[in-house]
Amino acid sequence: MKFRRKSAETEATVDPTADRPFDEAAAAVVDEADASVAGPRDIDDLEDDDLEDGERVDLGSLVLTAVDGLEIRLQVDESTEQVQSVLHAGAEGAVELRAFAAPRNGDLWAEVRPRIAAEFAQRGGTASEREGRYGTELDCQITVRTEDGRTATQPSRVVGINGPRWMLRATFLGRPAVEPDAEGPWDAAIEATVVRRGAQAMPAGAELPLTLPPRDRLIRRQA
């Protein structure tokens, strides 16, 4: 699967092992202490030592964990150094993660789900609701043009997870979009995700900003 990017952007792959020798055993999805804890989690639920884990990648509003078989890929605007999107990507598919500010006791996902469905409809696609492991999800289909000029149907699956004053939106592409009941590394990546809402005032639905990790942890690919 190829991920398109604008010419003004660079794709950067985070290398979570850049500051130490490679240790295959350390590339586990989550450490043993966290294995029984379902996520995503709020930053306040972590101990300070957890953030120093060499497998974690701090992107500001999202703190991700390296998952065996997946790369953490960032779409970065070179002119502003602004992170446009973040994905856990592998050979069979990917999951894009975005975090949003939400009311303290609200259900932002229930509010935005109809809007997402309407956006797909306006673009000539479809979005139908189904019940999955994350609650109510959207199964989406849209027609896209391939590199050779033909048209094809691109499936995706969108889930929303409400947290304390935030919502995590995950969009599955490839295999996890068409096999929603099959658990894989993409689900492990979501469960290991930590969201940092911050104390600043933000309107509900505003996207939480992402920041670049240290440069020595990035492998850049020029567009």
TISEKE-832378 format. One record per atom (N, C-alpha, C): residue in one letter; x, y, z. Coordinates in steps of 0.001 Angstrom, whole numbers, padded with zeros to 6 digits, always signed. Layout:
N
AXYZ ...
END
This chain:
223
M+000848-001198+000000 M+000000+000000+000000 M+000878+001240+000000 K+000558+002164-000880 K+001332+003402-000954 K+000541+004538-000313 F+001262+005403+000369 F+000645+006541+001015 F+001103+007809+000302 R+000153+008516-000302 R+000494+009709-001083 R+000793+010877-000169 R+001639+011759-000644 R+001974+012952+000108 R+002241+014100-000852 K+001959+015314-000427 K+002195+016494-001246 K+003688+016722-001428 S+004032+017391-002512 S+005448+017589-002817 S+006143+018435-001772 A+005387+019211-001017 A+005992+020053+000011 A+006200+019304+001314 E+005871+018008+001296 E+005971+017247+002519 E+007035+016163+002406 T+007505+015720+003546 T+008456+014625+003619 T+007842+013514+004448 E+008095+012287+004037 E+007687+011163+004858 E+008845+010792+005767 A+008561+010691+007052 A+009593+010340+008018 A+009170+009094+008762 T+010077+008147+008853 T+009832+006938+009620 T+010574+007045+010935 V+009846+006852+012034 V+010463+006932+013344 V+011229+005645+013618 D+012465+005804+014037 D+013293+004663+014406 D+013402+004619+015925 P+012597+003790+016599 P+012611+003781+018059 P+013870+003174+018643 T+014731+002595+017820 T+015957+001989+018331 T+017191+002819+017995 A+016987+004062+017574 A+018113+004863+017094 A+019136+005145+018174 D+018709+005187+019435 D+019631+005585+020490 D+020193+004402+021266 R+020038+003178+020723 R+020591+002025+021413 R+020720+000873+020442 P+021518-000166+020750 P+021629-001321+019872 P+020282-002012+019717 F+020079-002631+018564 F+018813-003308+018308 F+018664-004522+019217 D+017504-004635+019816 D+017196-005758+020686 D+015851-006302+020254 E+015851-007439+019592 E+014602-007978+019040 E+013567-008212+020119 A+014003-008658+021280 A+013053-008929+022356 A+012378-007664+022843 A+013087-006526+022727 A+012517-005267+023209 A+011478-004711+022274 A+011331-005293+021087 A+010364-004790+020114 A+008997-005402+020296 A+008707-005941+021466 A+007389-006505+021731 A+006347-005416+021658 V+005094-005809+021421 V+004019-004834+021266 V+003881-003975+022513 V+003763-004575+023655 V+003738-003860+024926 V+004518-004689+025916 D+005035-004045+026947 D+005772-004813+027929 D+004809-005634+028785 E+005373-006598+029504 E+004534-007546+030232 E+003639-006865+031240 A+004120-005792+031848 A+003331-005115+032871 A+002087-004485+032286 D+002131-004102+030993 D+001006-003430+030369 D+000103-004381+029604 A+000458-005653+029521 A-000225-006565+028621 A-001694-006727+028961 S-002057-006589+030234 S-003441-006797+030621 S-004245-005513+030636 V-003642-004400+030275 V-004311-003102+030338 V-004787-002712+028945 A-006115-002546+028799 A-006663-002133+027512 A-006459-000637+027342 G-006186-000218+026130 G-005983+001196+025845 G-006899+001627+024734 P-006699+002831+024220 P-005624+003768+024579 P-005788+004320+025991 R-004682+004912+026489 R-004691+005439+027842 R-004405+006933+027843 D-004774+007549+028940 D-004479+008962+029142 D-003092+009091+029756 I-002425+010197+029437 I-001064+010417+029918 I-000998+010393+031444 D-002064+010805+032117 D-002069+010835+033573 D-002091+009442+034190 D-002390+008424+033382 D-002422+007057+033885 D-001054+006391+033838 L-000057+007100+033306 L+001283+006541+033203 L+002178+007065+034306 E+003114+006246+034713 E+004161+006693+035618 E+005238+007403+034798 D+006018+008258+035453 D+007080+008977+034747 D+008049+008012+034078 D+008329+006892+034732 D+009268+005933+034166 D+008748+005338+032863 D+007425+005244+032726 D+006857+004664+031518 D+007191+005492+030291 L+007253+006809+030454 L+007539+007691+029323 L+008994+007597+028886 E+009852+007046+029735 E+011255+006903+029385 E+011535+005574+028685 D+010509+004780+028500 D+010652+003507+027794 D+011185+003767+026390 G+012285+003108+026027 G+012902+003349+024732 G+012033+002984+023554 E+010971+002194+023774 E+010087+001825+022674 E+008998+002862+022443 R+008889+003855+023292 R+007861+004879+023134 R+008389+006045+022301 V+007508+006603+021481 V+007840+007742+020635 V+006889+008879+021007 D+007432+009975+021532 D+006631+011093+022018 D+006403+012086+020881 L+005143+012210+020456 L+004766+013139+019385 L+003899+014277+019906 G+003997+014567+021176 G+003201+015651+021738 G+001864+015140+022234 S+000832+015264+021435 S-000495+014824+021857 S-000640+013312+021807 L+000231+012632+021096 L+000218+011173+021033 L+001582+010629+021442 V+001572+009640+022299 V+002785+008913+022643 V+002560+007481+022165 L+003357+007053+021193 L+003157+005763+020551 L+004189+004753+021018 T+003853+003488+020846 T+004753+002399+021185 T+005086+001616+019925 A+006359+001299+019753 A+006776+000502+018606 A+006111-000865+018663 V+005599-001307+017525 V+004900-002588+017415 V+005623-003451+016397 D+005891-004679+016762 D+006601-005591+015877 D+005822-005765+014576 G+006489-005552+013440 G+005871-005704+012139 G+005305-004427+011549 L+005303-003330+012314 L+004778-002057+011827 L+005831-000960+011973 E+005773+000019+011060 E+006596+001223+011146 E+005721+002393+011557 I+006273+003300+012324 I+005586+004555+012619 I+005997+005558+011552 R+005048+005958+010731 R+005339+006875+009626 R+004647+008215+009857 L+005398+009282+009641 L+004874+010634+009793 L+004845+011326+008444 Q+003788+012099+008201 Q+003750+012999+007061 Q+004049+014396+007592 V+005155+014981+007134 V+005654+016231+007699 V+005737+017306+006623 D+005202+018479+006933 D+005354+019630+006054 D+006748+020211+006284 E+007609+020127+005268 E+008993+020553+005432 E+009121+022042+005744 S+008222+022858+005211 S+008354+024303+005389 S+008052+024741+006814 T+007151+024013+007486 T+006745+024390+008842 T+007165+023377+009890 E+007690+022221+009457 E+008022+021128+010372 E+006788+020655+011130 Q+005612+020876+010563 Q+004364+020458+011195 Q+004024+019035+010777 V+003733+018195+011762 V+003319+016826+011468 V+001870+016846+011000 Q+001631+016342+009786 Q+000298+016337+009212 Q-000495+015094+009616 S+000169+013961+009703 S-000516+012726+010073 S+000497+011719+010577 V-000006+010702+011272 V+000847+009636+011783 V+000154+008308+011551 L+000922+007316+011097 L+000388+005998+010818 L+001290+004915+011405 H+000674+003819+011816 H+001369+002562+012022 H+001145+001773+010735 A+002186+001542+009952 A+002046+000930+008634 A+002846-000352+008535 G+002248-001344+007868 G+002910-002610+007635 G+002633-003109+006239 A+003037-004332+005955 A+002915-004883+004611 A+001464-005098+004203 E+000579-005341+005166 E-000808-005677+004835 E-001798-004566+005113 G-001346-003478+005670 G-002285-002404+005963 G-001698-001401+006920 A-002553-000500+007381 A-002097+000578+008249 A-003260+001093+009076 V-002918+001836+010121 V-003917+002555+010887 V-003399+003967+011125 E-004213+004947+010748 E-003885+006355+010981 E-004536+006790+012284 L-003789+007529+013111 L-004278+007972+014407 L-004348+009488+014469 R-005468+009992+014999 R-005653+011427+015218 R-006373+011615+016541 A-005963+012615+017299 A-006582+012886+018597 A-007246+014258+018573 F-008396+014355+019260 F-009186+015584+019262 F-009581+015949+020688 A-009732+017250+020925 A-010255+017723+022205 A-011736+017376+022287 A-012196+017035+023493 A-013585+016615+023666 A-014108+017123+024997 P-015438+017199+025152 P-016007+017581+026447 P-015645+016561+027516 R-015628+017019+028748 R-015203+016151+029840 R-016098+014920+029970 N-017400+015090+029885 N-018318+013964+030069 N-019166+013713+028827 G-018694+014150+027684 G-019480+014002+026468 G-019116+012757+025675 D-019795+012605+024533 D-019548+011490+023620 D-019282+012091+022245 L-018049+012575+022055 L-017708+013245+020807 L-017849+012314+019610 W-017507+011029+019789 W-017587+010096+018667 W-019015+009976+018139 A-019998+009944+019032 A-021394+009872+018597 A-021785+011124+017820 E-021174+012262+018150 E-021500+013512+017469 E-020866+013588+016082 V-019628+013142+015954 V-018925+013324+014683 V-019167+012184+013696 R-019633+011048+014187 R-019836+009898+013300 R-020775+010218+012134 P-021932+010865+012370 P-022793+011203+011231 P-022138+012187+010253 R-021275+013055+010769 R-020595+014011+009879 R-019613+013292+008967 I-018905+012310+009516 I-017970+011548+008692 I-018722+010805+007600 A-019848+010193+007973 A-020658+009477+006985 A-021152+010419+005900 A-021550+011633+006294 A-022022+012613+005315 A-020897+013040+004373 E-019682+013166+004898 E-018545+013535+004051 E-018280+012468+002990 F-018362+011211+003380 F-018174+010139+002402 F-019274+010177+001346 A-020503+010431+001774 A-021609+010497+000824 A-021410+011638-000168 Q-020935+012782+000309 Q-020701+013925-000572 Q-019616+013632-001592 R-018702+012741-001265 R-017608+012386-002178 R-017961+011172-003026 G-019221+010759-002979 G-019663+009641-003795 G-019435+008286-003175 G-019099+008241-001881 G-018842+006983-001207 G-019966+006599-000274 T-019719+005597+000538 T-020699+005128+001507 T-020019+004924+002851 A-020801+004990+003920 A-020306+004733+005267 A-021460+004157+006072 S-021323+002909+006479 S-022377+002242+007235 S-021861+001876+008624 E-022762+001903+009602 E-022379+001610+010970 E-022395+000108+011242 R-021476-000320+012101 R-021423-001696+012571 R-020906-001677+014005 E-021180-002733+014744 E-020680-002851+016105 E-019412-003700+016101 G-018361-003178+016688 G-017086-003880+016733 G-016487-003819+018112 R-015232-004169+018221 R-014569-004236+019523 R-014426-002866+020166 Y-014517-001790+019360 Y-014400-000437+019894 Y-015756+000238+020054 G-016841-000511+019874 G-018165+000079+019904 G-018675+000284+018478 T-019420+001351+018261 T-019953+001618+016937 T-018859+002130+016018 E-018677+001457+014888 E-017650+001807+013909 E-018304+002183+012584 L-017505+002735+011686 L-017961+003057+010335 L-017183+002222+009326 D-017918+001435+008533 D-017338+000744+007382 D-017522+001646+006174 C-016434+002061+005559 C-016482+003062+004504 C-015963+002512+003179 Q-016551+002993+002093 Q-016113+002649+000740 Q-016101+003927-000087 I-015054+004099-000883 I-015002+005258-001766 I-014240+004888-003028 T-014627+005475-004137 T-013968+005204-005412 T-012762+006124-005562 V-011617+005536-005908 V-010390+006305-006083 V-009783+005968-007442 R-008891+006816-007892 R-008189+006572-009151 R-006797+006026-008849 T-006452+004936-009485 T-005164+004301-009259 T-004077+004999-010070 E-002819+004608-009816 E-001704+005247-010509 E-001741+005022-012016 D-002339+003918-012447 D-002395+003661-013889 D-003649+004240-014541 G-004401+005073-013803 G-005538+005767-014370 G-006867+005056-014240 R-006870+003859-013703 R-008123+003136-013531 R-008786+003526-012212 T-010039+003120-012042 T-010751+003387-010806 T-010847+002106-009980 A-010865+002280-008678 A-010961+001147-007769 A-011702+001591-006516 T-012231+000633-005794 T-012920+000914-004541 T-011940+000764-003385 Q-011817+001814-002596 Q-010911+001798-001447 Q-011718+001658-000167 P-011555+000551+000562 P-012264+000404+001833 P-011474+001013+002982 S-012162+001460+003979 S-011538+001914+005217 S-012518+001657+006356 R-011993+001633+007540 R-012828+001435+008726 R-012420+002475+009749 V-013390+003237+010244 V-013103+004345+011154 V-013722+004052+012513 V-012906+004173+013546 V-013394+003975+014912 V-013062+005207+015730 G-013861+005440+016754 G-013623+006543+017674 G-013652+006039+019098 I-012698+006470+019892 I-012589+006026+021283 I-012566+007259+022170 N-013573+007387+023018 N-013670+008538+023909 N-012793+008344+025134 G-012051+009388+025491 G-011240+009386+026696 G-011577+010586+027552 P-010807+010854+028599 P-011045+012023+029441 P-010654+013320+028722 R-011627+014021+028202 R-011449+015295+027498 R-010722+015126+026160 W-010735+013908+025619 W-010171+013688+024291 W-010890+012534+023605 M-010738+012484+022297 M-011217+011355+021510 M-010111+010940+020558 L-009846+009653+020489 L-008877+009120+019535 L-009641+008544+018348 R-009303+009017+017157 R-009925+008514+015928 R-008892+007687+015173 A-009253+006456+014864 A-008367+005540+014162 A-009019+005129+012844 T-008262+005250+011762 T-008751+004864+010441 T-007909+003705+009936 F-008548+002556+009766 F-007866+001352+009296 F-007899+001289+007771 L-006776+000925+007175 L-006647+000786+005720 L-006071-000588+005407 G-006435-001135+004253 G-005898-002430+003863 G-006615-003566+004573 R-005850-004585+004948 R-006445-005782+005540 R-007306-005504+006769 P-006859-004671+007743 P-007705-004454+008920 P-009013-003735+008603 A-009119-003125+007424 A-010372-002482+007032 A-011394-003499+006548 V-010924-004562+005908 V-011844-005549+005326 V-011997-006791+006203 E-011160-006930+007216 E-011275-008037+008167 E-011375-007450+009577 P-012493-006803+009874 P-012598-006045+011130 P-012548-006891+012387 D-012887-008175+012285 D-012924-009011+013483 D-011631-009773+013720 A-010671-009621+012834 A-009384-010291+012983 A-008409-009358+013696 E-007995-009748+014890 E-007052-008917+015636 E-005670-008988+014995 G-004964-007878+015029 G-003639-007830+014446 G-002784-006787+015134 P-001614-006500+014594 P-000716-005535+015229 P-001297-004124+015263 W-002236-003833+014360 W-002840-002496+014341 W-003657-002267+015621 D-004368-003316+016069 D-005130-003193+017316 D-004186-003055+018506 A-003076-003784+018470 A-002090-003660+019544 A-001516-002247+019578 A-001322-001639+018403 A-000791-000274+018348 A-001757+000713+018986 I-003058+000517+018740 I-004054+001403+019343 I-004076+001235+020857 E-004059-000009+021318 E-004116-000263+022755 E-002905+000292+023479 A-001766+000379+022801 A-000550+000893+023427 A-000424+002411+023311 T-001362+003053+022621 T-001297+004507+022418 T-001644+005258+023698 V-000921+006340+023930 V-001181+007230+025065 V-001529+008607+024503 V-002581+009219+025045 V-003029+010539+024577 V-002711+011581+025634 R-002096+012686+025181 R-001789+013820+026056 R-002691+014979+025638 R-003752+015207+026384 R-004716+016266+026049 R-004150+017654+026308 G-003417+017831+027405 G-002917+019156+027763 G-003971+019946+028513 A-003548+020985+029191 A-004452+021779+030020 A-005040+022971+029291 Q-004574+023248+028068 Q-005033+024434+027368 Q-006500+024308+026960 A-007175+025458+026937 A-008575+025476+026511 A-008656+025276+025002 M-009491+024346+024567 M-009673+024070+023147 M-011136+023736+022908 P-011698+024170+021787 P-013081+023808+021492 P-013207+022321+021207 A-014342+021753+021541 A-014580+020337+021274 A-014462+020077+019776 G-013734+019052+019419 G-013539+018713+018009 G-012263+019253+017421 A-011558+020129+018142 A-010283+020651+017637 A-009229+019555+017695 E-008431+019426+016626 E-007423+018385+016598 E-006251+018748+017492 L-005800+017798+018284 L-004655+018031+019162 L-003381+018009+018330 P-002486+018976+018538 P-001301+019096+017681 P-000276+018000+017923 L+000391+017619+016837 L+001482+016658+016886 L+002808+017388+016710 T+003845+016886+017331 T+005173+017489+017210 T+006175+016411+016823 L+007272+016831+016196 L+008307+015895+015781 L+009123+015413+016975 P+009494+014141+016988 P+010440+013659+017996 P+011833+014148+017648 P+012835+013885+018472 P+014207+014302+018155 P+014634+013806+016780 R+015429+014598+016085 R+015834+014280+014717 R+016601+012971+014612 D+017322+012590+015674 D+018099+011366+015583 D+017230+010113+015635 R+015912+010305+015781 R+015014+009153+015791 R+014178+009100+014506 L+014530+009935+013532 L+013775+009967+012284 L+014637+009474+011123 I+014000+008735+010231 I+014593+008387+008950 I+013749+009106+007906 R+014297+010148+007296 R+013507+010973+006390 R+013572+010450+004949 R+012420+010549+004274 R+012353+010206+002862 R+011771+011406+002126 Q+012569+012023+001269 Q+012125+013224+000553 Q+011087+012861-000478 A+010035+013667-000557 A+008973+013407-001542 A+009489+013690-002938 
END
